[in-house]
């Protein structure tokens, strides 16, 4: 039977998007009910002909293959359902999603970035529904660790992240770390780094040998979150970063954040990262690393399949242990949350679809496509090589509490503030101290408004 999935790749027409009103998701707007009244149904087969419009950003090799396989399996099980898949890059999804949700024909199912900028705005605007009632039926709280569910939770008014209402579940685990080329490190006579100090030693060796230490492209801006995140985490430790992102203590102008900013600016000035990175795409930087032209590349585990396909046995993955510590601390958590929109005419089918693409069978599908699921099946033994590095690292940082949230979760505007500031930092347009003051101004403004 033919697969009932249609994919639209690339940006949705921005001229249409701009015409849509943002008032529905603006702070202070009138929120729609968090969940419909009455019992929910899990009987998809009896729902009649249904077309689900699904927006996702699962564009990376391996992950998109798994998504296609899961969509095909769902429509095979329920031939009355057609999936209209709209897939975009992360950057495009952030640009278009708020506008689409407030329009007359919103998608049924979306991937929402966690934290205040996206999920919080959607909850506050009444654009996505609470999944508490579906959690009661599908028992997600028995499958997922509480720490992962909390990342996808908010208060009903959208003002408190990690509140009592579940608004999504995530199918992939994520760890941001340092990919390295084993062949290059062997040529340099250095070991894979396990700390910030050893990473800098290795990069100095690469530069001395005429090899680019770290490929880095930041034209899309989000890579800056990853680079600053792993450096700050390795210097500050998990507790300090967790408190900072969740508004429970600390300041972005603390000495450790200034030191992290100084470190990154020094890397740029010393030629440890690609020159002119703000004008280079992350894909071009990745291609440079995959071609063996740099020793290191910082990105998340969502690039596991792509890097494995190009570098094979030469690919390695590591995270950094803070000075004086014994276990790594780094940025990560889980992939974007799958959520049901309040505008969906088929919330029960949408929830059933979300459960199907996130359950234990789905986890194995992701493993088969060389991707990291959020919950690794009990007893699974990863294959030797990069998969072992990725899976063991994920297990280690989650077990030790060393996985800290993405920094852009901090405030509704922090994604734009942080990503722009990192570009200014690597371009020598601001000092490290001024960089942290930019972040603190945004952070303080948000905290005072709560």
Secondary structure, 3 states (H helix, E strand, C coil): CCCCEEEEECCCCHHHHHHCCCHHHCCCCCCCCCCCCCCCCCCCHHHCCEEEEEEECCCCCCHHHHHHHHHHHHHHHCCCEEEEEEECCHHHHHHHHHHHHCCCCCCCEEEECCCHHHHHHHHHCCCECCCHHHHHHHCHHHHCCHHHHHHCEECCCCCCECCCEECCECCEEEEEEEEEEHHHHHHHCCCCCCCHHHHHHHHHHHHHCCCEEEECCCCCCHHHHHHHHHHHHHHHCHHHHHHHHCCCCCCCCCHHHHHHHHHHHHHHHCCCECCCHHHCCHHHHHHHHHCCCEEEEEEEHHHHHHHHHHHHHHEEEECCECCCCCCECEEEEECCEEEEECCCCCHHHHHHHHHHCCCHHHHHHHHHCCCCECCCCCCCCCCCCHHHHHHHHHHHHHHCCCEECCHHHHCCCHHHHHHHHHHHHHCCCCCHHHHHHHHHHHHHHHHHHC
